Amino acid sequence: MPQKPSIIEIIKQQIKKEDSLPVLNPKAVKIQAEAVKKDPDFGILTRLIRMDPTLTTQILKTANSPFYKGLGDVDTIKDAVVRLGQNEMINIIMKEVHQQNFKSRNPLIRAYQNKLWAHSVSCAIGSLWIARYLAMVEIVPKAFIAGLLHDMGKLYLLTAIEKILESKTSPFKPPPQLIDKILSNLHAALGYNLLTKWHLPDQYRVIARDHHSEEFDRTNLLLMIVRLSNAVCNKMEKNDEATDLSGIVSSREADILGMPEIGVAELEIALEDARVNRPMA
């Protein structure tokens, strides 16, 4: 009697199918390709953004929010670039482009996606905060994107699991505890694969692959920043008052970056403020 495939084997078989790959729409692909260049052309970006009503709305909404609002309303993308600055524009663009893949119709998968998206945005905000706090000027333009994309392997797995759940022939009905374990154990390598398929630069792919690895490049300061931000976000999400920041303060990442204890504490406060004040998607 043939042995039934294991749950991991079922998932790996599903991942090999193209319909399990989270995809960016053609407009998003063009926008992302320009946005992640070393020197993006904002003339090209502006033209591409104007063709996407959702992205245009989000950028104008942000430019006119209380945090950024100046003496008058901003009603053009060109003026929004001036008000927000180029780095902030790129961050908004990448956030909006990738949020489109977090809208499953399956309630279970959507709940996981919502949790994953909230964590990704928090890690992005934290990574940007650390880069600015440590005055790493060259890393600032990359920090938000690196934090935003570090866990995209989990999105890949959730898309595959959703396809399996939709199948009429599969008996696969995993409990949440098993899904958590699958996401934790498999997402890093798949994150590298997904960002490769999305044509992201190598610096972001490496972070997706190595942000949990015991063996990693300690000279990669962008990776150190994302690992540190991720650790603080995970600590906050556990919401365990018995767990303090001491382990993070004494971590290799904090030591390599020269991040002081007060800096880690201020990062936690900044992330809490961002979570409270974050606009609803």
N, C-alpha and C positions, 0 to 999 in steps of 0.2 A: 504494500500500500504506500503510495507516494506521500512524503512528508509535507505538511502544509507549510507555506512560506511564513517566516516570522514577520512581525509587524514592521521591523526595520527593513526587511527585504521588500515588503509591499510598498513602503514609502520610497525606497530607492528605485524600484521599478517604475513608480509613478513619476518620479522626478525626471527620469529619462525621456518622458513624453513632453513634447513641446507645449501642450496645453497647460502644463504645470508652471510654466515660466511667467512670472509677473512681467508684463510688457508696458512700455511707455508708448503713448500714442505718437504718431509721426510729428506732430507739432512739438510735443514735449522733447522728443529726441533732438530736434534741431535747436531748441532753446537750451537744453542741457549742454549740447556739444559746444555752443558758443560760451555759455556761462562758466564752464570749467577750464577754459583756456587760460594760459598764464596772463595774457593781456586781452580780455574780451572786448569786442567791438560793440560799444553801446548803441551805435547807430543800427547795427544789425539786430541786436537784442530788442531795441525799441520797436523795430518793424515786426519782429516775430511776436512780441508781446501783444501788439495791437491786434493781431490775428486771433488771439485767445481771450475771449470775453471774461472767463473765470479768472485768469491771471491778471488781466488788466484791472478788474474790479478789486481784487485782493491788494494789489500794489497801491491803487488810489486810496483804498480804505485805510491802509496802514499809514500812508503819507498824511492823511487827514485825521489820524487818531490823536487823542489828547497828548500822547507822548511826543509826537513829532510836529504837531500843528504849529505853524508860525503866525504871521500876521494875516494871512488870508488862505482861502481854500486852494488846493492843488487840483487841477482838472485835466492835466495831460501827463503822459508817461515821462516826457522830457523834463517837466518841472519836478516830477516825483524823484527822478534820478538826482537832481540837484539837492532836493531836500533830504533825501534819505542817505545819499552817499553811495558810491559804487559797491562797496562791500556789503552793505545792508541790503541793497537791491538784489545782489546775487543770492544772498541767504534767503530772502523772501521767494525769489524765483525757484530755487531748489526745493524749498519747503513745499510750495504749492504744486510743483511738478510731481513730487513723489507722494504727496498725500492722496493723489487720485487712486493709488493702488491699495488703499486701506478702506475699501468700501464693499466688503463681502455681503452677500444677501443671506448667508447662513448665520443665525444668531450666535452660535458658539464661536465660529471663526471670527465674526465681527467683534465679539467681546475681546478676544485675544489681540486682534488688530488694534483696537482702541488702546489697550494697555501698552502694546508695543509702540504705537505712534507717540503716546504720551512720554514714554521712556526715551524714545529717539530724540524728540524735541528737547526734552530736559537735558540729555547728554550733549546735544548740540549747543544749547545755551551755556551749559557749564564749560564746555571746551573753549568756546569763544571767551567766556569770562576769564578763564585761566590764562589764555594767551595774552589777553589785554593786561591782566594783573601782573604778569611776569614780563611785560613789555617786549614780547617776542613779535616784533613788528612784521617780520616775513611770514610768520605762521598765522597771524590774525585772519587773513583772507581765506585760509583753508580750514580753520578750526571748526566753524559751524557745520560745514558740509561733512567733514570727517566724522563728527559726532552724530550727525543726522543719519548717516549711512552705515554706521558700524554694525548694526544688528539686522541688516537687510536679509541675511540668510534665514532668519526666522520668518520673514514674509514669504520667502521662497517655500519653506516647509509648510506654512499655513495654507498656501495656495494648493500645494500637492495634497495635503490632508483634506481640504475641501473637495477636491476632485474625487478622492477616494470615498468620502462620505456621500457624495452625490451618486456614486455608482450603484446600480441596482444589483450587481453581482457580488460586490464585496461585502464580507461580514464584518468589516473593520468599524468598530464603534468604540474608540478609545476613551477612557475616563480622563478628566482634566489632569490628574496626577501623571498619567502616561504622556499626555501631550506636552506637559511641562518638561518632562525628562527628555523627550525627543528633541524639543526646541533647544534645550540646554546643550545636549551632546553633539548635535549635528550642524548647528547653524553657522559656525565659523567658516568651515571649508566651503559650504554652499554660498555664504556671503561673498567670498572671493569669486566664485564662479558666476554669481548673478551680476556683480559689478563689472566683471569682465564682459559679459554679454551685453551690458548696458554701455559699454565703451567708456567706463570711467578711468581716469588716470591711475597708474599703479600705486601711488601713495595712498589712495583711498581703499583700493583692493587689499593691500597689505594690512591695513588697520582692521578691516573686516575679518581677515584671516587670523590675525595675531593678537587681538585685544584680550583674549583669555589665555594665550599660550604661556607656558612656563619658560620656553626658550624664545626670546625675542631680541630684536635689535635695540639695544639700550641707547644708541646714538640717535634713534628716530624720535625726536622730541615731539612731533605731532602725535605719534603713537602713544608716548608717555602721557600726553595731555588727555587724550581720549580715554585711556585706561584709568587715569585718576578721576576724571569726571564721571565715568561709568561706575566706579566704585562708590562714589558719594551718592549718585542717583540710586544705586541698588540699596545702599544703606537706608536712604530716606524712604524708599518704597516699602521696605520691610516694616517700617513704623514700629520698631522695637526699642522702647525707651532704655532697655538694659544694654543696648549696643551703642557704644560711643564712637568717636572718630579716631581713637588712639591707633587702631590698626592701620587706618588710612594715612594718618600723620607719619607713621613710622615705615610706610611702604617704600619699596624700591622706587616707584614712580615719583613719589613726593621728594625723595632724597635726590634723585637724578635731576629733577626739575628745580630743586632748591626752593620748594614750596614750604613756607613756614606754617606752623600750627595755626596761627591766627588767620592765615590765608585760606586754609581748609575750612575753618569755622565760618569765615566770611562767604566762602563759596556756597556752603550749605544755606546760609541766610539768603543769599542772592537767588538760589534755586527755589527756595520756599516762596520768596516774593514773586518770582516769575510764575510759579504754579498758581498762586492766588490771583494774580493779575492777568493771566493768559486769557485772551479772548476765545470764546467758543468757536470751534471749527464749523 
